[in-house]
Amino acid sequence: MFDALLAQPGVRRLRSLYRRHANPSGAALAAAIAAAAAAVLYALGDMSELAERRAAAEPAAFSQAYALATDDAAAAGAGVLSGVLDDGWLFLRREAAPELAARVPDLAADIVSRLFVEAVVPLSDAGPRASLASVLGGLFSLALVAIMGRYMMTMTGLGRSIGEALYVDEIETRFADVAGAAEAVRDLGELARMIRGELSYGALGARTPKGVLLVGPPGTGKTLLARATAGEARVNFIACAGSDFGGMLVGQGARDVGQLVARARRMAPCIVFIDEIDAVGKARGKVSHTDYETTLTKLLAEMDGVTAAGGVYFLAATNHAAALDPALVRPGRFDRVIRVPLPDLAARKKLLALHARGLALAPDAELGDIARLAHGFSGAQLAALANEAAIQAGRAGASAVAREHFERALMKLSIGERVEGAPLAPADRRLVAYHEAGHALLALSDPAAPPVDRVTIVPHGEALGHVATRPPEDVRVMAEAALRSRLRCLAGGRAGEIVGCGEGARSTLAAADVAEVSRLALEMAGRWAMAEPEEFFAAPEPGPLEGPAEATLARARAIAAQALREAVARLGERAAALHAMAAALEARETLSGEEALAIVADAEAHGAVAPPPTRAAS
């Protein structure tokens, strides 16, 4: 009878639907089917075949189902039916439905609950006269309803809980775990003390901020700061993302917001953290989606309805503060903004030491120097740098992580993995060498340019070569002289091609340089009024469907052309050094900044080096 039961179309269909929509493991599926079969046979009053199957040492799932359905005679007499899933014993009683949900794995909780409690258990009262067809029909119908209900709830988002909730005793993160964000820690520490009641300005008429907005580039630790704030304030914590709100149904986003805030009120005192809030808080009018605006309006209304006395506080994070709706950042909502910038040199040293504390470091792996090379890296990127350096060391069979492993990791994270494919043709290799030599020579010869750390013609990612420089720390203002120096250095690659290989050697190698020069030149001609000595007028910002004004474009083209002319002239004056450096790159592929500087000094001290044959235009 058991084989016949599993062969019935209804059970085969149940198995197919269960696997497709609930996606259970093989063991869970086998156990659920076996338990269903045992319960049905018990309802039919035919336990003989179960005993035979058990004696024949059938699979464990069936044996467990048999044992549960037959071993406890007293329980069986009381109408208790039992089954098993892959995580342990599961007792199914007509009066135990609430207990059931807590004991079944989340994978199939709603399906198995309906299947057994609503279909099988009532059959235990029907006695042995119930027909197999009626039992299977009931099982199949209810299982189909449960599976499709679960599927539709998943697709539409109904019935879900927004965000991950952590209670006070689950939050172990503290400000001591945060490195490289001293100012943010100071400001959030004040908020945490106010929430705890240890700091109060009530006598002065001040109130605890209701909402705090963390603004900064990706990877700077905004989520970590939010969790640490909840840990320091000793309150519960709900974390979600702006993209969590909404679904297939109209109005779902607003319902999600309401459920989130209601949940926070039940968990009060509680901090609600919304990461990437610009996904739901973008300025209205820029997004023509009624449901989106309804979600934002609901969030604003809920924030207005929350008071500090209610114990609910909001933290949010964004990389695009300028895109937020003004109503979201007005007083009474996210009215306190805390900047979380990229770490400076001192912070990078601390972060790198934190992430490298588990590594076996070689004596030459001086983390201060490595932190200096990692200018512009976020905390997350520094963590990736330490991990990638260890991988590079392991790949090389080294017993410790050395400086060279950090440098390789830095190159990989900055411009891509080293490409080990087919070598370049000799003419292309020479052109790459002159391109990178042009960049490097202009940077080495210009006091306003940053120091050169490395020059290479080894392909990495999409780049066939690279000049690594060390920008100065904490530069927040750039003078026109520094900007024009930057333009000349960017144009140095194209200038190196022209001076080293001839006018017809201009190539696609300069594509990225051209794009950056164009961007800077447009800023100088438009926003910064640097096109002419006496100019002090910024062109109006173009509309969303408009390009820059023709006059602005003309001035920007003039700035870019001047940068290329100056780069070609300066390299022409130092052609001996250019040829020497290009030849060294062809021979050695990679030069350190000190090696490049020595080659330039030697070439200029001993006179010109004969240039290679001019590359023909292609």
C-alpha positions in Angstrom: 0.0 0.0 0.0 2.9 2.4 0.7 4.2 2.1 -2.8 0.7 2.6 -4.2 0.3 5.7 -2.0 3.6 7.3 -3.3 2.6 6.4 -6.8 -0.7 8.2 -6.7 -0.8 11.2 -9.1 -1.8 13.5 -6.2 1.3 12.6 -4.2 3.6 12.9 -7.2 2.2 16.3 -7.9 2.6 17.3 -4.2 6.2 16.2 -4.3 6.9 18.2 -7.5 5.2 21.4 -6.2 6.9 21.1 -2.8 10.3 20.8 -4.4 9.8 23.6 -6.9 8.4 26.3 -4.5 9.6 25.4 -1.1 13.0 24.1 -2.4 13.6 21.7 0.4 16.6 19.5 0.8 16.4 15.9 -0.4 16.2 14.6 3.2 13.5 17.1 4.2 11.4 16.1 1.2 11.8 12.4 1.8 11.0 12.7 5.5 7.9 14.9 4.8 6.5 12.4 2.2 7.2 9.4 4.4 5.6 11.1 7.5 2.6 11.9 5.4 2.3 8.3 4.2 2.6 7.0 7.8 -0.1 9.4 9.0 -2.5 8.4 6.1 -2.0 4.7 6.7 -2.7 5.3 10.4 -5.9 7.1 9.5 -6.9 4.1 7.3 -6.2 1.8 10.2 -3.7 -0.3 8.2 -0.4 -0.5 10.2 0.7 -3.9 9.0 2.5 -2.7 6.0 4.3 -0.1 8.1 5.6 -2.9 10.3 6.8 -4.9 7.3 8.6 -1.9 5.9 10.3 -1.2 9.2 11.4 -4.8 9.5 12.9 -4.5 6.0 15.1 -1.6 7.1 13.6 1.0 4.9 15.4 4.5 4.8 15.7 6.4 8.0 13.0 9.0 7.1 10.4 6.3 6.7 11.5 4.4 9.8 11.3 7.6 11.9 7.9 8.3 10.5 6.7 4.7 11.4 8.1 5.0 14.9 6.4 8.2 15.6 3.1 6.9 14.3 3.1 3.6 16.1 5.4 3.3 19.1 3.4 5.3 21.5 0.2 3.3 21.8 -1.3 5.7 24.4 -0.6 8.7 22.3 -2.1 6.9 19.2 -5.2 6.1 21.2 -5.6 9.7 22.0 -5.5 10.7 18.4 -1.9 11.9 18.3 -0.2 11.8 14.9 3.5 12.4 14.5 6.0 13.0 11.8 9.6 14.0 11.4 11.6 16.4 9.4 15.4 16.5 8.9 16.0 18.7 12.0 14.4 16.4 14.6 11.1 15.1 16.1 7.9 16.9 15.2 4.7 16.2 17.2 1.5 17.0 15.4 -1.7 17.3 17.4 -5.0 18.9 16.6 -4.6 21.2 19.6 -0.8 21.9 19.1 -0.9 24.1 16.0 0.8 27.1 17.7 3.6 24.8 19.0 4.0 23.4 15.5 5.2 26.6 13.9 8.0 26.9 16.4 9.2 23.4 15.8 9.2 23.1 12.0 12.1 24.5 10.0 11.3 27.9 8.4 11.7 26.2 5.0 8.4 24.4 5.2 6.6 25.7 8.3 3.4 26.9 6.7 3.2 24.0 4.2 3.6 21.2 6.7 1.5 22.9 9.3 -1.5 23.1 7.0 -0.8 19.7 5.5 -0.8 17.8 8.8 -2.9 19.8 11.2 -5.7 20.6 8.8 -5.7 17.4 6.7 -4.3 14.5 8.5 -5.2 15.0 12.1 -9.0 15.3 11.5 -8.7 12.0 9.6 -7.7 10.3 12.8 -11.2 10.7 13.9 -12.7 9.2 10.7 -11.7 5.7 11.6 -10.6 2.9 9.2 -13.5 3.5 6.8 -11.9 6.6 5.1 -11.0 5.9 1.5 -7.5 6.4 0.1 -8.7 8.6 -2.7 -10.4 11.0 -0.2 -7.3 11.1 1.9 -5.0 11.9 -1.0 -7.5 14.5 -2.4 -7.5 16.3 0.9 -3.7 16.2 1.2 -3.2 17.4 -2.4 -5.7 20.2 -2.2 -4.5 21.7 1.0 -0.8 21.3 0.1 -1.4 23.1 -3.2 -3.2 26.0 -1.5 -0.4 26.2 1.1 2.4 26.1 -1.5 0.8 28.6 -3.8 -0.1 30.9 -0.9 3.5 30.8 0.2 4.7 31.4 -3.3 2.4 34.4 -3.8 3.4 35.9 -0.5 7.0 35.6 -1.5 6.4 37.2 -4.9 4.3 40.1 -3.6 6.0 40.7 -0.3 2.9 40.3 1.8 3.4 38.9 5.2 7.1 39.6 5.4 9.0 41.4 8.1 11.2 44.3 7.0 14.7 44.4 8.3 16.8 42.4 10.7 16.0 42.8 14.3 18.6 42.5 17.1 17.8 42.7 20.8 20.1 44.4 23.3 21.8 41.2 24.4 22.6 40.3 20.8 24.4 43.5 20.0 28.1 43.1 20.7 29.4 46.0 18.6 30.8 49.0 20.4 32.6 52.2 19.4 35.9 50.5 20.4 35.3 48.2 17.4 35.3 51.3 15.1 38.5 52.7 13.7 39.1 55.7 11.5 36.0 57.7 12.2 36.8 59.7 15.3 34.5 62.6 14.6 31.5 60.4 13.8 32.2 58.3 16.9 32.2 61.5 19.0 28.9 62.8 17.7 27.2 59.4 17.8 28.6 58.8 21.3 26.8 61.9 22.4 23.6 60.6 20.9 24.0 57.3 22.7 24.5 59.0 26.1 21.4 61.1 25.5 19.4 57.9 24.7 20.7 56.2 27.8 19.7 59.3 29.9 23.3 60.0 31.0 23.4 63.2 29.1 20.5 65.7 29.1 20.2 69.2 27.9 16.5 69.4 28.8 17.1 72.2 31.3 18.3 74.3 28.4 15.3 73.4 26.3 17.2 70.9 24.1 15.7 67.6 22.9 17.2 64.3 21.8 17.5 64.2 18.0 14.9 62.0 16.5 16.9 61.2 13.3 20.6 61.2 12.3 21.8 60.9 8.8 25.2 59.4 8.1 26.7 60.7 4.9 29.8 59.3 3.2 31.3 57.2 0.4 30.7 53.4 0.3 32.8 51.3 2.6 33.5 53.9 5.3 31.7 52.0 8.1 28.3 53.7 8.3 26.4 50.4 9.1 29.1 49.5 11.7 28.6 52.9 13.3 24.9 52.5 13.5 25.1 49.1 15.1 27.8 50.4 17.5 25.5 53.3 18.5 22.7 50.8 19.4 25.2 48.8 21.4 26.5 51.8 23.3 23.0 53.1 23.9 21.9 49.6 25.1 18.7 49.6 23.0 17.3 47.2 20.4 18.2 47.6 16.8 16.4 47.0 13.4 18.5 47.3 10.2 17.0 47.5 6.8 17.8 49.0 3.4 15.9 51.6 1.4 15.4 49.0 -1.4 13.4 46.7 1.0 10.3 48.9 0.8 7.8 48.1 -1.9 6.7 45.1 -3.9 4.5 44.0 -6.8 1.4 45.4 -5.2 0.5 49.1 -5.2 0.9 50.6 -1.7 3.2 47.8 -0.5 6.0 50.3 0.3 3.8 52.4 2.6 2.5 49.2 4.3 6.1 48.1 4.8 7.0 51.5 6.4 4.0 51.2 8.8 4.9 47.7 9.8 8.5 48.6 10.4 7.7 51.5 12.7 5.0 49.5 14.5 7.6 46.8 15.1 10.1 49.4 16.4 7.5 50.7 18.8 6.9 47.1 20.2 10.7 46.8 20.6 11.2 50.2 22.1 13.6 51.5 23.1 14.9 50.8 19.6 17.0 52.3 16.8 15.8 51.9 13.3 18.6 52.0 10.7 17.8 52.5 7.0 20.8 51.9 4.8 20.9 53.6 1.3 17.9 55.7 2.3 18.2 57.5 -1.1 16.5 54.4 -2.6 13.3 55.5 -0.8 14.0 59.1 0.0 14.9 60.6 -3.3 13.5 64.1 -4.0 9.9 64.0 -5.2 9.5 65.4 -8.7 12.7 63.7 -9.9 10.9 60.3 -9.7 7.6 60.0 -11.6 6.2 57.0 -9.6 3.2 57.5 -7.5 3.8 54.5 -5.3 7.3 55.7 -4.6 6.1 59.1 -3.4 3.4 57.3 -1.3 6.2 55.3 0.4 8.2 58.5 1.1 5.2 60.3 2.4 4.4 57.5 4.8 7.9 57.5 6.1 7.7 61.3 6.7 4.4 60.9 8.5 5.7 58.0 10.7 8.7 60.0 11.7 6.4 62.9 12.7 4.4 60.5 14.8 7.4 59.2 16.7 8.6 61.1 19.8 11.7 60.6 21.9 9.5 59.6 24.8 8.3 56.7 22.7 11.8 55.3 22.6 12.1 55.0 18.8 15.1 56.7 17.0 16.1 56.7 13.4 19.5 56.4 11.8 20.1 56.4 8.1 23.0 56.2 5.7 23.5 57.5 2.1 26.2 58.1 -0.4 24.1 60.8 -2.2 22.8 63.3 0.3 22.2 65.9 -2.4 19.6 63.6 -4.0 17.4 63.4 -0.8 14.0 65.1 -0.6 14.3 68.3 1.4 11.4 67.3 3.6 13.4 64.3 4.8 16.2 66.4 6.2 14.2 69.2 7.7 14.2 69.8 11.4 12.3 67.1 13.3 13.3 64.4 10.9 16.8 63.6 9.8 18.0 67.0 11.0 21.4 66.0 12.2 24.0 65.1 9.5 27.2 63.3 10.4 29.9 63.1 7.8 31.8 59.8 7.5 34.6 60.6 5.1 37.3 58.4 3.7 40.0 57.8 6.3 43.1 60.0 6.3 46.6 58.6 6.7 46.4 58.2 10.5 43.1 56.5 10.3 44.3 54.2 7.4 47.2 53.1 9.6 44.8 52.2 12.4 42.4 50.4 10.1 45.2 48.5 8.3 46.7 47.5 11.7 43.2 46.3 12.7 42.7 44.2 9.6 46.3 42.9 9.5 46.5 41.8 13.1 45.9 38.2 12.2 48.5 38.1 9.5 52.1 36.8 9.7 53.9 40.0 8.6 57.4 40.0 7.1 59.9 42.6 8.6 59.6 44.8 5.4 55.8 45.0 5.6 55.7 48.5 7.2 52.0 49.2 7.6 52.6 53.0 7.7 54.2 53.0 4.2 51.5 50.7 2.9 48.8 53.0 4.3 50.4 55.9 2.6 50.3 54.0 -0.8 46.6 53.2 -0.2 45.5 56.8 -0.5 41.7 57.1 -1.1 41.0 53.6 0.2 37.9 53.1 2.4 37.9 50.9 5.5 36.2 48.1 3.5 38.9 48.4 0.8 41.7 48.3 3.4 40.2 45.1 4.8 40.2 43.7 1.3 43.8 44.9 0.8 45.0 43.0 3.9 43.1 39.8 2.8 44.3 40.0 -0.8 48.0 40.5 0.4 47.7 37.3 2.4 46.3 35.5 -0.7 49.2 36.8 -2.8 51.6 35.6 -0.2 50.0 32.2 -0.1 50.0 32.0 -3.9 53.7 32.7 -3.9 54.4 30.0 -1.2 55.7 32.6 1.2 55.8 32.0 5.0 55.0 35.7 5.8 53.2 38.6 4.1 55.8 40.9 2.7 55.6 44.4 1.2 55.7 43.1 -2.3 52.5 41.1 -1.6 50.8 44.3 -0.4 52.0 46.1 -3.5 50.6 43.4 -5.7 47.3 43.4 -3.8 47.2 47.2 -4.1 47.7 47.0 -7.9 44.9 44.4 -8.2 42.4 46.4 -6.2 43.3 49.7 -7.9 43.5 48.7 -11.6 42.8 45.0 -11.8 44.4 41.5 -11.7 47.6 41.1 -13.6 46.9 39.7 -17.1 49.0 36.7 -18.0 47.7 36.3 -21.6 49.4 36.6 -24.9 52.3 39.2 -25.0 51.9 42.4 -26.8 53.4 42.9 -30.3 56.8 44.6 -30.1 55.5 47.8 -31.7 52.5 48.0 -29.3 54.8 47.2 -26.3 57.1 50.1 -27.3 54.1 52.5 -27.6 52.8 51.5 -24.1 56.3 52.1 -22.8 56.5 55.7 -24.3 52.9 56.4 -23.1 53.7 55.5 -19.4 57.2 57.1 -19.6 55.5 60.3 -20.7 53.2 60.3 -17.7 56.0 59.5 -15.3 58.5 62.0 -16.7 56.1 64.9 -16.5 55.2 64.0 -12.9 58.8 63.6 -11.9 59.8 67.0 -13.4 56.9 69.0 -12.0 57.1 70.2 -8.4 53.3 70.6 -8.3 52.8 66.9 -9.2 52.5 64.1 -6.6 55.5 61.8 -6.2 55.8 58.7 -8.4 55.8 55.4 -6.6 55.8 53.0 -9.5 55.8 52.8 -13.3 54.8 49.6 -15.1 53.9 48.3 -18.5 52.6 45.0 -17.1 48.9 44.7 -18.1 46.4 44.8 -15.2 42.7 44.5 -15.8 41.8 46.7 -18.8 45.0 48.8 -18.4 48.1 48.0 -20.4 50.3 50.1 -18.2 50.1 52.3 -15.1 51.9 55.1 -13.2 51.2 55.0 -9.5 51.5 58.3 -7.7 51.1 59.3 -4.1 48.7 62.2 -3.8 49.2 64.6 -0.9 47.1 64.0 2.2 44.1 66.1 3.2 44.0 68.4 0.2 40.6 70.1 0.2 41.4 73.1 -2.0 43.2 72.9 -5.4 44.8 76.0 -6.8 44.7 76.6 -10.6 48.5 75.8 -10.8 47.9 72.3 -9.3 44.9 71.7 -11.7 47.0 72.7 -14.8 49.8 70.4 -13.6 47.3 67.6 -13.3 46.1 68.3 -16.8 49.7 68.2 -18.2 50.4 64.9 -16.4 47.3 63.4 -17.8 48.2 64.6 -21.3 51.7 63.2 -20.8 50.7 59.8 -22.1 49.6 61.1 -25.5 52.5 63.5 -25.5 54.9 60.6 -24.9 53.5 58.8 -27.9 53.9 61.8 -30.1 57.5 62.7 -29.0 58.7 59.1 -28.8 57.0 57.5 -31.8 55.9 60.4 -34.1 52.8 62.4 -34.7 51.0 59.5 -36.3 51.4 57.3 -33.2 48.4 58.7 -31.4 46.6 55.7 -30.0 43.6 54.5 -28.0 45.8 54.2 -24.9 44.8 57.8 -23.9 41.1 57.1 -23.8 40.8 57.3 -20.0 43.2 60.3 -19.9 41.1 62.2 -22.5 37.9 61.6 -20.4 39.5 62.9 -17.2 41.1 65.9 -18.9 37.7 66.8 -20.5 36.0 66.6 -17.1 38.5 68.8 -15.4 38.6 71.3 -18.3 34.8 71.6 -18.2 34.9 72.2 -14.5 37.6 74.9 -14.8 35.8 76.6 -17.7 32.3 76.3 -16.1 32.1 76.1 -12.3 35.5 77.4 -11.4 35.9 80.3 -13.9 39.6 79.5 -14.6 39.5 79.7 -18.4 40.8 83.4 -18.6 42.8 85.4 -16.1 40.1 88.0 -15.6 37.1 85.7 -15.8 34.9 85.4 -12.8 31.6 84.0 -14.1 30.2 80.5 -13.9 28.1 79.2 -16.7 24.5 78.1 -15.8 24.1 74.4 -15.0 22.7 72.6 -18.0 19.3 71.0 -17.8 18.9 67.2 -17.6 18.5 66.9 -21.4 21.0 69.6 -22.3 24.8 69.6 -22.8 27.2 72.3 -21.7 26.9 75.7 -23.4 28.9 76.1 -26.6 31.0 78.9 -25.1 31.8 76.7 -22.1 32.8 73.9 -24.5 35.0 76.2 -26.5 36.9 77.4 -23.4 37.2 73.8 -22.1 38.7 72.7 -25.4 41.2 75.5 -25.2 42.3 74.5 -21.7 42.7 70.8 -22.8 44.6 71.8 -25.9 47.0 74.0 -24.0 47.7 71.1 -21.6 48.7 68.9 -24.5 50.8 71.5 -26.1 52.7 72.1 -22.9 53.1 68.4 -22.3 54.6 67.8 -25.8 56.9 70.8 -25.4 58.2 69.7 -22.0 58.8 66.1 -23.1 60.5 67.4 -26.3 63.0 69.4 -24.1 63.7 66.2 -22.1 63.6 63.7 -25.0 66.8 61.9 -23.8 65.2 61.1 -20.5 62.0 60.0 -22.2 63.8 57.6 -24.5 65.9 56.2 -21.6 62.9 55.6 -19.4 60.9 53.9 -22.2 63.9 51.6 -23.0 64.1 50.7 -19.3 60.4 49.9 -19.2 60.7 47.7 -22.2 63.6 45.8 -20.6 62.4 45.6 -17.0 58.6 46.1 -17.3 58.3 47.8 -13.8 60.3 50.6 -12.2 60.0 52.0 -8.7 59.8 55.8 -8.3 63.5 55.9 -7.2 64.6 53.8 -10.2 62.7 56.1 -12.6 64.2 59.2 -11.0 67.8 57.7 -11.3 67.3 56.8 -15.0 66.2 60.4 -15.7 69.1 61.9 -13.9 71.6 59.6 -15.6 70.1 60.2 -19.1 70.3 64.0 -18.7 73.8 63.8 -17.3 75.2 61.8 -20.2 73.3 63.3 -23.1 70.7 62.1 -25.5 69.8 58.6 -26.3 69.0 57.8 -29.9 65.2 57.5 -30.3 63.7 54.3 -31.8 62.3 54.3 -35.4 59.2 56.4 -35.8 56.0 54.3 -35.6 54.0 54.5 -38.8 50.4 55.8 -38.5 47.8 53.1 -38.6 
